[in-house]
Amino acid sequence: MSELAVKRGAVLPAKQSLFLVFCIGNERYALQAIEVAEVLPQLPLKAIPQAPHWVAGVFAYRSAVVPVIDLSALTFGQPAQARTSTRLVLVHYRPDEAMPAQLLGLILEQVTDTLRCNPADFQPYGLDNRQAPYLGPVREDAQGLLQWVRVADLLDEQVRALLFPSPPLELAQFEEQG
């Protein structure tokens, strides 16, 4: 059999993606790693007056002002616990494919693991949770259910306008307000 025939008959492996796994309370969640820009330790944040309770604040990062949300507070109303595994994860936030991605910080608990799997392994869980459209499909494994968090769906229009004003807040303006 020729090498070309072997290649044609070979079964292609399922498309694998890398996910960053974290917890909110005792529940496991995942972000697609391609959406993650950087994982940082917890950093001091400047509060944003009149923002929802789950907006943790902003910080200066590489000459830019980056808003940060606490995903635990957004999802269950309780702020993330300060643990050694609690991280500030910067993600590429792009609510619309026509818009350029912007950095958004997420405070996440127990950021200690990654998972490589086929994204098709995540299946709809049968609930229409309009209050949390960012909570996507689930995947079952030996540890239970793992839910995919969709970064593009994290913010509604009102909060997006607050966190990403147009024109963007310059670092000098941020420092003046501090």
C-alpha positions in Angstrom: 0.0 0.0 0.0 1.4 3.4 -0.9 2.1 6.1 1.7 -0.5 8.3 0.1 -3.2 5.6 0.4 -2.3 5.2 4.1 -2.7 8.9 4.6 -6.0 9.0 2.8 -7.4 6.1 4.9 -6.2 7.5 8.2 -8.7 8.6 10.6 -8.1 12.2 11.6 -8.1 12.8 15.3 -10.9 14.9 16.7 -10.1 18.6 16.8 -8.7 19.3 20.3 -8.8 22.6 22.1 -7.2 23.7 25.4 -9.3 25.0 28.2 -8.4 26.8 31.4 -10.3 25.2 34.3 -11.4 27.1 37.4 -14.0 26.8 40.2 -16.8 28.9 41.5 -17.5 27.4 44.9 -17.5 23.7 44.3 -18.6 23.9 40.6 -16.1 23.6 37.8 -16.0 26.0 34.8 -13.7 26.4 31.8 -12.5 29.2 29.4 -11.2 28.3 26.0 -7.4 29.0 26.3 -7.3 30.8 23.0 -9.4 33.6 24.7 -6.9 33.9 27.5 -4.2 36.6 27.1 -2.5 36.2 30.4 -2.9 34.7 33.9 -1.7 37.1 36.7 -1.7 37.0 40.5 -4.4 39.1 42.2 -3.5 42.8 42.0 -4.8 45.9 43.7 -7.7 47.4 41.8 -9.3 50.9 41.7 -13.0 50.7 42.4 -15.5 52.1 39.8 -18.2 54.2 41.5 -21.8 53.3 40.7 -20.7 50.0 39.0 -22.5 46.7 39.6 -21.3 44.8 42.7 -19.5 42.3 40.5 -17.4 44.8 38.8 -14.2 44.6 40.9 -12.5 47.7 39.4 -9.8 48.6 37.0 -6.0 48.5 36.9 -3.2 49.8 34.7 -1.7 47.2 32.5 1.0 47.9 29.8 -0.2 51.5 29.3 -3.9 50.6 29.2 -6.7 50.7 31.7 -8.2 47.2 32.0 -11.6 46.7 33.7 -12.0 43.6 36.0 -15.1 41.6 36.9 -15.4 39.0 39.7 -17.0 36.0 38.0 -18.1 34.5 41.3 -19.9 37.7 42.3 -21.5 37.9 38.8 -22.7 34.3 38.8 -23.7 33.6 42.4 -23.6 37.0 44.1 -20.6 36.1 46.4 -17.2 37.6 45.7 -14.3 35.2 44.9 -12.5 33.9 48.0 -8.9 35.2 48.4 -7.0 31.9 47.9 -3.5 31.3 46.7 -5.1 29.8 43.6 -7.3 32.9 42.9 -6.0 34.7 39.8 -6.7 37.7 37.7 -7.1 36.2 34.2 -6.9 38.6 31.3 -9.2 37.6 28.4 -9.7 38.9 24.9 -13.2 40.3 25.1 -15.0 40.7 21.8 -18.8 40.8 21.9 -19.0 41.3 18.2 -16.7 39.8 15.5 -16.7 43.2 13.8 -15.1 44.9 16.8 -11.5 44.6 17.9 -10.8 42.5 21.0 -10.2 44.4 24.2 -8.7 43.1 27.4 -11.0 42.3 30.3 -9.9 41.0 33.6 -11.7 38.1 35.4 -11.1 37.3 39.0 -11.3 33.5 39.1 -10.9 31.0 42.0 -8.9 27.8 41.9 -7.2 28.4 38.6 -5.0 25.4 38.8 -5.6 23.1 35.8 -6.0 22.9 32.0 -7.9 20.4 29.9 -7.4 19.4 26.3 -10.6 18.1 24.7 -12.8 18.3 21.7 -15.1 21.3 22.0 -17.9 19.2 20.6 -17.8 17.2 23.9 -19.6 20.1 25.5 -23.4 19.7 25.1 -26.4 22.0 25.8 -27.7 21.4 29.3 -31.3 22.1 28.6 -31.9 25.3 30.4 -32.5 28.7 28.9 -30.7 30.9 31.4 -31.2 34.4 30.0 -29.8 36.0 33.2 -26.5 34.3 32.6 -26.1 33.9 28.8 -22.3 33.5 29.3 -22.8 30.0 30.9 -22.5 27.7 27.9 -22.7 24.0 27.3 -21.4 21.3 29.8 -19.1 18.4 29.5 -19.2 15.3 31.8 -16.0 13.6 33.0 -14.9 11.6 36.0 -15.0 14.7 38.2 -18.6 15.7 37.3 -19.9 18.4 35.0 -17.6 21.2 33.6 -19.4 24.3 32.1 -17.9 26.4 29.4 -17.9 30.1 30.0 -18.3 32.2 26.8 -16.3 35.4 27.2 -18.1 37.2 24.4 -21.4 37.0 26.4 -20.1 38.2 29.8 -21.3 41.8 29.6 -24.6 43.3 28.6 -24.7 46.6 26.6 -25.1 48.8 29.7 -22.1 47.4 31.6 -20.0 47.2 28.4 -20.6 50.9 27.9 -19.5 51.6 31.5 -16.3 49.4 31.3 -15.3 50.2 27.7 -16.2 53.9 27.2 -15.9 55.5 23.8 -13.4 57.1 23.5 -11.4 54.8 25.8 -10.1 56.1 29.1 -6.4 57.0 28.7 -3.9 55.9 31.4 -3.2 59.6 32.3 -6.9 60.2 32.9 -7.1 57.1 35.1 -4.1 58.2 37.2 -5.6 61.7 37.6 -8.9 60.2 38.9 -6.9 58.1 41.4 
